[in-house]
Amino acid sequence: MTALATSIQSILTIVVIIALGYILQKKGWFDEKFGGTISTLLMKVALPASIFISVLKRLTLDKLISLSSGLVYGFGAVIIGYIVAFFLVWALKVRPGRRGTFINMFVNANTIFIGLPLNMALFGDKAVPYFLMYYVVNTVSTWTLGAFLMSWDDPTKQDTDGKQAFNWKKLLPPPLLGFLVALVVLLLRIPFINVSWLSFAVNSLDYVGSLVTPLSLIYIGIILAKAGFGAIKFDRDSIVALLGRFVLAPAIIATLIILGGKAGFGMPSLEAQTLIVQASAPGLAVLPILATEGHGDVEYATNVVTLSTVLFAVVVPIIMLLIQGI
């Protein structure tokens, strides 16, 4: 199957599940509390389980150490991406409730559901270690500063002086705790995955973690049904966020790779191409969930996630054409 066909198949899967949520909401299957219930279930149960089990299944301590040199490029691109996104939030005066989503669209990508199958189709098994490197960067970025910014951008929470009150608990959201616990297991070389009598625990976490993507997409469908298709639009904030996702994010990491090569810190062509492709993946499917938790603009989050997912079918062949010489 070609890379374009793989990306289209992934996108169609997403569209079908979003459509399911849309249809069921229109038929009145869900009451007003259902969206909030999904949000709580995903943030406090399914996401921590998903991240914990994904890290342990895909990484070992030895793999993590072997990827450490390449992580510099990934984290460097993420840091620059945040700086550019913060500047644009200030320059464009993006309103509260949208700022966290806007910044996350610039920096954090849907690496697992779309990025992984696309990477396998494009580059095969030999590129999996390089994918894992970007997966680590993306996971750390999403559930540290990314998640914090979504909660920080809560327009409803203010202290008595009119300034936003700071909630220290937001520094350690449950998904980040799942990642940190997984890192501890890796560092201590605890054989959690490969112990036969713990297979029930591994399977349980796997099943619970697998709820994340379908429920997130159903939630997007619910929001679309409530807001109507008129909520899907190319307004200024959406266009700039999409440019950040599909143009600036891959351009930043490509520039770092080129500059690093000229400075004597080159990397294999396959590694460079993997990083650039992953940097151009669509926005996180869980952004509307995070926006709900942070009382942000859920319709805007739904808009940019939906648009970035659909437009990715056009972006893939362009990115592949541009990176052939790297």
N, C-alpha and C positions, 0 to 999 in steps of 0.2 A: 504493500500500500504506500502511495506517495505521501510526502510530507503534507501537501495541500489537502489530499483526501483525508489524512489523519486529523488535521486541524478542523476540517469541515465536519467530520464525524463527531469529534469532541464537542464542537459548538452546537450541532444539532441535538446531541444528548442533553446539553444544558437547556436549550430552547424548549425541548419537549417537557422537561421537568418543571421549568418556569410556567409553561402553558398549563400543566396539570394544576399547579397552585392557583393560577388565574381562574381556570374553569371551576374548580371546587369552591373558591371564594364567591364567584358569581352565582353559583347554585345554592349558596347559603350554608355550606357545610361547617364553616368555622364561625364561632362567635367572636366578639370584640376582644376577648382575652387571649385568644389562641396565639396571636402573633407574639405577645409578651411571654407566653408560656414557651414557645419555640426559642425565643431569645435567651431565656434563663436556662433552659435545658442545654442549649449549645454552649453557652459561655461557661457554665459551671460544671458540666458533666462531659458532654461529647467532645468538645475541643481539647480539654486537658488529656482525655483518654486517647484521642487521635494523635496528638503531638507526641505524647509519651511513647506510644507503641510504634509510631512511624520512625522516630529517632532510633529506637532500639533495633528495629528491623532493618533499617537502611544503613546504619552506621556502626562502626566498632571504634575503639580507641585508636587502633593502629591506622584505620582509614582517616580518622579525624586529624591525627598527627601528620600523615602524608599529604593532606590537603592544606595544611596550615599556611604554606607560602602563598598559595593562590587566594586564600581568604583575604589577603591584603587588598587585592584589586576589588573584590566584592564589597568589602566594608568601606573602602575608599570611595567607590561609586555611590554607595548608600549615603555616606556623610555629605558628599557634594550634592546629591539629589535633595536631601533635606534642606540644605542651605539655599539652593535655588528655589525650592518650593516655598520656604518661609519668605524669601524675598518677594516672590510673586503674590503671595497672600497679602503682604503689606502693600505692594505696589498697586494691586488690583482692588484692594479693599474688600476682599472676600468676606462675606458676612459670617458672624458666629453661627455655628450649627453646620456650616459647610467646610470650615477650614480644615478640620481633621481629615475628612474624606478627601478633600482636594490634595492635601499633602501625601496621604497614603496612596493615592492614585499615581503620584509621581514616582514613589519609591518602592512600593511593595506589590508583588505580582502573584498571580494564581499558579504557583509552581507545580503543585501536585496533580490537580485534576486535568489541567491542560498542558502545563510545561513538561511533565514527565512523559506522557505518551508521545508528544510531539518530538521530544528529544530522542526517544528510542527510534522513532520512524526516520528521523533525519540522520542520526549518527550511530545508532546501534548500541550494543552493550559496552563497547569500549569507551563511550563517553559518560557512562553512569557515574564514575568517581567525580567528574567535573560538575555534573548535575548536582550531586550531593553537596559539593562545596557551595554552590549557589543556594541550595535548599537551606543549609545552615545559616547563611547570611540573611536570607529572606525571613526565616523563622524568628531569628533573634531580633531583627529590625521590626517585624510586625508586632511581636508580643512584648516589646519593651517600649521604645519611643512611639511606634505606630499606635498601639492600643492606648497608651497614655494620652496621646494627642486627641484621640477620639473622645476620651472622658474629660480631658481638659477643655475641649471645645463645647462644653455643655452650656447653652445659653440660659438655662433655667436656674443654675446654681450660682448664687451670689451671697457674699457675706454682708454684714451690716454697713460696710463702707462702700458697697456697690461693686466691690471687686470679687472675682471668682474665688470661692473657698477651695482650699487644696485638700484633697482626700488622699492621705498617704497610702491607703489600701489599694488605690488605683495603680501604684507602682508595681504591685505583684498580682496581676490578674490571674485567675485560675489557669488559662492556657500557658502563661509563662512559667507558672509553678510546675506544670506538667513537663515542660522542656527542661527546667532546672533539675528536677528529680531524675529525668532520663539521663542527663549529663553526669549526675552523681553515680548512677548505676554503671555508666560507661567507664568513668574514671576509676571506680573501685573494681571494675571487671566482674561485676556480679552477673552470673550466667542466667539471667531471667528468661530470655527467649528460648534457650536451648535445654531447659530443664523439663523433662517429660511430665513430672507430676505437677508442674505449674502451667501446663498447656491450657487448662480450663481458664486460668486468669488471663493468659495471652489472648485466647479466643474471645473472652468476655470483653476485654478492652478493645479488641479489633471490631467486634460487632457494634459496640457503643460508639466507637470512633467513626465508624462508617456512616453514622447518622448525619455527620456534619454537612457534607456536600448536598445530599438530596433535600434536607430540611432547610438549608440556606437558600437553595434555589426555589423551593416551594414558597418560602417566605417572600422572596422577590416577586413571585407571581401574585401573592396575596396583596402586596403593596401596589402592584400595577393594577389589579382589579379595583382596589379602593380609589386609586388616584385617576384611573383612566389612562388610555394611551397618549392622551395629551401631555402627560407628565414626561414622556420620552421626547426630549427636544435638545437641539444643539444651541443652548444658550452660551454666553461668554464663558462662564465658569466651567461648563462641561467641555467646551472646545479646548480650552487651555489645559485642563486636566488630561484630556485624551492626547494632546500633543506632548505633554510631559511623559505619559505612559509609553507612547509608541515612537516618539522622536528623541526627546531629551534623555530618557533613561538609558536606552541602548547607545546613544551618542556619547554619553558621559563615560560609560565603561569601555567603549571602543577607544575613546581618546586616551584613557588611562593605560590601556593595554599597549597602544602604539607608542606612547611616551615612555612606558616602562621598557619596551623593546629597544628603543633608541638609547636608553640609559644602561643597557646591558642586563636588564631583568626580563628577558623575553619568556614566552610560554609557548607550548605547542599550539599549532593552528587549531586543532580540534578543541582544545580547552578554551581558546579565545572565542571561537564560534559558538560553543555551548553557552558561555557566559552572556554573550550578546543576545542570543535567541531567548534565553530565560529572562533577561532584563526587559524584553519587549512583550512578554506575556500579558494577558488581560488583567484587569484589577481583581482584587480579592473578592470571592463570592460572599464572604462574611461581612463585608463593609456595611450593608444595610442592618445587619444584626448589631454591629458595633455602634452604628449611628442610633439605633433604638435604645441601646443601653446608655448612651451618652445624651439622650434627648436631643439629638441633632436632626438635621434635615434628611429624613429617611428617603423621601422621594428623590432628592438629589443623588444620594448614594445609590439608590436603585437605578437611576438614570445612567450614571457613568459606568456602573458595572455591566448593565445590559448592553450599552453601546460599545464598550470596549470588547466585550465578548463577541458580539456580532462582527465588528470591524476587524477582528483579529484574522479572519479568513482572508482579508485583503492584505493585511500587514505581512503575513508569513512569507509569501513569495517575494515581496519587496526586500525584506530583511535578508533572505537567503541570497538574493541577487547581489546585494551590497556587500556581504561579508565574504564573498568568494575569494577575494584577494588577500584576506587577513590570514 
